[in-house]
């Protein structure tokens, strides 16, 4: 598998095509609107035929588009993967060396200390990534979820990552879920990811943030309402006119902190702010593909307050 420093446009267009076909088929048996999260989930089912799974009860198999791992958990995951006897990973995979760097003094000295204390770990992760066709981001390259947002996340996609803040990619309209190493290995070896079909929590945003507030205040208010376990087993989807006033990075901040309420992940539907962010990070082709898919979607059911999008 070729290693790319971004998600190839061919993979994105193929994922969009599968999503459109699966959602079109699902609509025939569903007499209600579908949320953006539901559409993406349906588009990544291993077997999209049949009735819609029951929220919070049915177990289903998904086919994620990507896997991302941080250095502290990637070690055991790779050791498990090596026992499979495969020549390369089955889906695009990246390793990000950020968790073993401890913030104590300053960026330069903390990085040097990590390089000295964990040189064997870094050497192993770099060599095993090269051996099996995974991308490798060396120490000092950046925090995993921010690197993913800037390079790999794409609207309508699905990713699993061995980091609790993987949902940061929801700021770009991606279903991104933090998982354990064993789940990551399943996908890396070509098996589907088995998990319970989530519940859904919709948060309708109106108005806009004032000069004294920030996107973080949105998730802090949601956390105040739901507490530390209120989002357990659920996807939190933000929608409404207020959602479109928040930048893509602001959306990422809100989705990132969904882990603090136990949410499976959080998501915003694709909009103009995400298009601008993709273009600003050199992914004009991704923005064009997402814009075309958004323009081609059928009109949503006219239900007041219902989220729509992808």
C-alpha positions in Angstrom: 0.0 0.0 0.0 1.4 3.4 -1.0 1.9 5.8 1.9 0.5 9.3 1.5 0.8 12.4 3.6 -2.9 12.9 3.1 -6.0 10.9 2.2 -5.9 10.3 -1.6 -8.8 11.9 -3.5 -9.5 8.5 -5.1 -10.2 7.0 -1.7 -12.4 9.9 -0.8 -14.4 9.7 -4.0 -14.9 6.0 -3.6 -16.1 6.5 0.0 -18.5 9.1 -1.2 -19.8 6.9 -3.9 -20.5 4.0 -1.5 -22.1 6.4 1.0 -24.5 7.8 -1.7 -25.5 4.4 -2.9 -26.1 3.0 0.6 -28.1 6.0 1.8 -30.2 6.0 -1.3 -31.0 2.3 -0.7 -31.7 2.9 3.0 -34.1 5.8 2.3 -36.5 3.4 0.5 -37.3 1.7 3.9 -37.2 4.7 6.2 -40.0 7.2 6.4 -38.2 9.9 8.4 -35.2 12.2 8.0 -31.7 10.8 8.4 -29.1 12.7 10.4 -25.7 13.4 9.0 -24.2 10.8 11.4 -26.7 8.2 10.4 -25.9 8.7 6.7 -22.2 8.3 7.3 -22.7 5.2 9.4 -25.0 3.6 6.8 -22.4 4.4 4.2 -19.8 2.4 6.1 -21.8 -0.7 7.0 -20.1 -3.9 6.0 -23.6 -5.0 4.8 -25.8 -2.0 4.2 -28.8 -4.1 3.1 -31.6 -4.7 5.5 -33.5 -2.6 8.0 -31.8 0.2 9.9 -30.2 -1.1 13.1 -31.9 -0.4 16.4 -30.3 2.5 18.3 -28.3 1.5 21.3 -29.0 -2.2 20.9 -28.0 -3.7 17.5 -24.4 -4.8 16.9 -23.1 -4.1 13.4 -19.9 -4.3 11.4 -18.3 -1.2 9.9 -15.6 -0.7 7.3 -13.6 2.4 8.4 -11.6 4.4 5.8 -8.6 5.0 8.0 -6.8 4.0 11.3 -4.7 6.4 13.4 -2.5 5.4 16.4 -0.5 7.2 19.0 2.8 5.9 20.1 1.9 4.7 23.6 -0.8 2.3 22.3 0.6 1.6 18.8 3.3 -0.7 20.2 1.1 -3.5 21.3 -1.2 -3.0 18.3 1.7 -3.5 15.9 2.9 -6.6 17.8 -0.5 -8.1 17.4 -0.7 -7.1 13.8 2.6 -8.8 13.1 1.2 -12.2 14.2 -1.3 -12.0 11.4 1.3 -12.8 8.8 0.2 -10.1 6.4 2.5 -8.1 4.0 0.8 -4.7 4.6 -2.1 -3.0 6.4 -5.5 -3.5 4.8 -6.5 0.2 5.2 -4.5 3.4 5.3 -2.9 3.6 8.7 -0.8 6.3 10.5 1.3 6.3 13.6 1.8 9.6 15.5 4.6 10.0 18.2 3.1 12.5 20.6 1.9 10.8 23.8 5.4 9.8 25.1 6.5 13.5 25.1 6.0 14.8 28.6 5.6 18.6 29.0 7.9 19.6 31.8 10.3 22.4 30.8 9.9 23.7 27.2 9.3 22.2 23.8 12.9 21.8 22.8 14.1 20.1 26.0 11.0 18.0 26.5 11.4 16.7 22.9 15.1 15.9 23.5 14.2 14.0 26.7 11.6 12.0 24.9 14.1 11.1 22.1 16.6 9.9 24.7 14.1 8.0 26.9 12.1 6.4 24.2 14.5 6.0 21.3 13.9 2.2 21.1 10.1 2.7 20.9 10.4 5.3 18.1 12.9 3.2 16.2 10.5 0.2 16.4 7.4 2.2 15.4 9.3 3.8 12.4 10.6 0.5 11.1 7.4 -1.4 11.6 5.4 1.3 9.9 7.7 1.3 6.9 7.6 -2.5 6.8 3.8 -2.7 6.6 3.0 0.4 4.6 1.8 2.8 7.3 2.5 6.5 7.6 4.9 7.6 10.4 4.9 11.0 12.1 8.1 11.3 14.1 8.3 12.9 17.6 7.8 16.7 17.3 5.5 16.4 14.3 2.5 17.5 16.3 -0.5 16.2 18.3 -2.2 13.2 16.7 -5.7 14.6 16.4 -4.6 17.9 15.0 -2.3 16.3 12.5 -5.3 14.1 11.4 -7.5 17.2 11.1 -5.0 19.0 9.0 -4.0 16.2 6.7 -6.3 13.1 6.8 -9.8 13.9 7.9 -12.4 14.3 5.2 -16.2 15.0 5.1 -18.3 11.8 5.0 -15.5 9.5 6.1 -15.0 7.1 9.0 -11.9 6.7 11.0 -10.9 4.9 14.2 -8.0 5.9 16.3 -6.3 4.7 19.5 -6.7 8.1 21.2 -9.7 9.3 23.1 -9.7 12.6 21.3 -9.9 11.1 17.8 -13.4 12.7 17.5 -11.6 16.0 16.8 -12.1 15.0 13.2 -15.8 15.5 13.6 -15.0 19.2 13.0 -14.6 18.2 9.3 -17.7 16.1 9.1 -16.1 12.8 9.8 -17.2 10.0 12.0 -14.0 9.5 14.1 -14.1 7.2 17.1 -11.5 6.5 19.7 -11.0 2.7 20.2 -8.7 0.2 21.8 -5.7 -1.3 20.1 -7.5 -4.6 19.4 -10.2 -2.8 17.4 -7.5 -1.0 15.4 -5.8 -4.3 14.6 -9.0 -5.9 13.4 -9.4 -3.1 10.8 -5.7 -3.0 9.9 -5.9 -6.8 9.1 -9.0 -6.4 6.9 -11.7 -7.4 9.4 -14.7 -5.2 10.0 -15.1 -3.2 13.1 -17.8 -4.6 15.3 -19.6 -2.2 17.6 -23.1 -1.4 18.9 -25.1 1.0 16.7 -25.1 4.2 18.7 -27.8 6.3 20.2 -28.0 9.9 19.0 -28.1 13.2 20.8 -28.9 16.3 18.7 -27.7 19.7 19.8 -29.4 22.6 17.9 -27.3 25.7 17.9 -28.9 29.1 17.2 -27.4 32.6 17.1 -23.7 33.1 17.1 -20.8 33.4 19.6 -20.2 36.8 21.1 -16.8 38.4 21.5 -16.6 37.1 25.1 -17.3 33.4 24.2 -15.5 30.7 22.3 -16.4 27.3 20.8 -15.1 25.6 23.9 -18.0 27.3 25.8 -20.4 25.3 23.7 -19.1 21.9 24.8 -18.7 23.1 28.4 -22.4 24.0 28.4 -23.3 20.6 26.9 -21.1 18.9 29.5 -22.9 20.9 32.2 -26.2 19.5 30.9 -25.2 15.9 30.3 -22.4 15.4 32.9 -19.5 13.1 32.5 -21.4 10.0 31.4 -24.4 11.6 29.6 -23.1 10.9 26.2 -22.1 7.3 26.7 -23.0 5.1 23.8 -24.2 8.1 21.7 -23.1 10.3 18.9 -23.6 14.0 19.6 -24.5 15.8 16.4 -24.5 19.6 16.3 -26.8 21.3 13.8 -28.9 24.4 13.3 -28.1 28.0 12.0 -25.6 28.5 14.8 -23.5 25.6 13.7 -22.7 27.3 10.4 -21.2 30.4 12.2 -18.5 28.3 13.9 -15.1 27.8 12.2 -13.9 24.3 11.3 -11.3 24.4 13.9 -13.9 25.6 16.4 -16.0 22.7 15.5 -13.0 20.4 16.0 -12.6 21.8 19.5 -16.2 21.1 20.4 -16.0 17.5 19.0 -12.6 16.9 20.6 -14.1 17.5 24.1 -17.1 15.2 23.5 -14.9 12.5 25.1 -15.3 14.3 28.4 -19.1 13.4 28.4 -18.4 9.8 27.3 -19.7 10.3 23.8 -18.8 7.7 21.1 -18.0 10.7 18.9 -19.3 14.1 17.9 -20.0 15.6 14.5 -21.0 18.6 12.5 -22.4 18.3 9.1 -20.3 19.6 6.2 -20.7 23.3 5.5 -18.8 26.3 4.0 -16.5 26.7 7.0 -15.2 23.2 6.4 -14.7 23.9 2.7 -12.7 27.0 3.5 -10.5 25.0 5.9 -9.8 22.2 3.4 -8.7 24.8 0.9 -6.6 26.6 3.4 -4.8 23.3 4.2 -4.0 22.6 0.6 -6.9 20.1 0.0 -8.8 21.9 -2.7 -9.7 18.6 -4.4 -11.3 17.3 -1.2 -13.3 20.5 -0.9 -14.4 20.2 -4.5 -15.5 16.6 -4.0 -17.4 17.4 -0.8 -19.0 20.5 -2.4 -20.2 18.4 -5.4 -21.6 15.7 -3.2 -23.4 18.3 -1.0 -24.9 20.0 -4.1 -26.1 16.6 -5.5 -27.8 15.4 -2.4 -31.6 15.2 -2.4 -33.6 17.8 -0.5 -34.0 16.8 3.2 -37.4 16.0 4.7 -38.9 19.2 6.0 -39.0 18.5 9.7 -38.6 21.6 11.9 -35.3 21.4 13.8 -34.2 18.1 12.2 -30.5 17.9 11.5 -29.5 17.1 7.9 -26.3 17.4 5.8 -24.4 14.4 4.6 
